[in-house]
Amino acid sequence: MKTIRVGDKVYHLYHMSNKGLVTEVYEVPVRHGNGAGPFSKVRRVKFISELDGKEYDFRIADVVKDNT
């Protein structure tokens, strides 16, 4: 599990020049299931981009934490 927290700088995995500061980390329930039971919740992250100042919302698996 990634340790991305509010205030961290992150990059979007498929658009690395789109970086910014995390404003919110939250979980969303999954609306699917299987015979063994429901799936776990999906973690999402919101960050404000340094490119255009917009707030973006991505799955936490689609962002990379900046280690600098």
C-alpha positions as CSV (number, residue, x, y, z in Angstrom):
1,M,0.0,0.0,0.0
2,K,1.3,3.4,-0.9
3,T,1.8,5.9,1.9
4,I,0.5,9.0,0.1
5,R,-0.8,11.7,2.6
6,V,-2.2,15.1,2.4
7,G,0.5,17.6,1.6
8,D,2.7,15.1,-0.4
9,K,3.8,16.0,-4.0
10,V,2.6,13.4,-6.5
11,Y,2.8,12.8,-10.3
12,H,0.1,11.3,-12.5
13,L,1.5,8.0,-13.8
14,Y,0.5,8.5,-17.4
15,H,1.2,12.2,-17.6
16,M,4.4,12.8,-15.5
17,S,4.5,16.6,-16.1
18,N,1.1,16.8,-14.3
19,K,2.3,17.1,-10.7
20,G,0.9,18.7,-7.6
21,L,0.1,18.7,-3.9
22,V,-2.4,16.3,-2.4
23,T,-5.5,17.9,-0.9
24,E,-7.5,14.8,0.0
25,V,-7.1,11.0,0.2
26,Y,-10.4,9.1,0.5
27,E,-12.0,5.7,-0.1
28,V,-14.9,4.9,-2.4
29,P,-17.0,1.7,-2.0
30,V,-16.9,-0.7,-5.0
31,R,-20.3,-1.6,-6.4
32,H,-19.3,-5.0,-7.6
33,G,-18.9,-8.3,-6.0
34,N,-18.3,-12.0,-6.6
35,G,-19.5,-15.3,-5.1
36,A,-17.0,-15.1,-2.3
37,G,-18.1,-11.7,-1.1
38,P,-17.7,-7.9,-1.8
39,F,-14.5,-6.3,-3.0
40,S,-12.6,-3.9,-0.8
41,K,-12.8,-0.1,-1.1
42,V,-10.8,1.8,-3.7
43,R,-8.6,4.6,-2.5
44,R,-8.6,7.8,-4.4
45,V,-6.5,11.0,-4.2
46,K,-7.2,14.6,-5.2
47,F,-4.4,17.0,-6.0
48,I,-4.0,20.5,-7.3
49,S,-1.9,20.5,-10.5
50,E,1.0,22.9,-10.9
51,L,0.3,22.9,-14.7
52,D,-3.1,24.6,-14.8
53,G,-4.2,25.0,-11.2
54,K,-7.1,22.5,-11.6
55,E,-8.0,19.9,-9.0
56,Y,-7.6,16.3,-10.3
57,D,-9.1,13.1,-8.9
58,F,-7.4,9.8,-9.6
59,R,-7.1,6.3,-8.2
60,I,-4.2,6.1,-5.8
61,A,-2.7,3.4,-8.1
62,D,-2.4,6.0,-10.9
63,V,-0.2,8.4,-9.0
64,V,3.4,8.2,-8.0
65,K,4.8,10.0,-4.9
66,D,7.7,12.4,-5.4
67,N,10.6,11.4,-3.1
68,T,12.6,14.6,-3.4
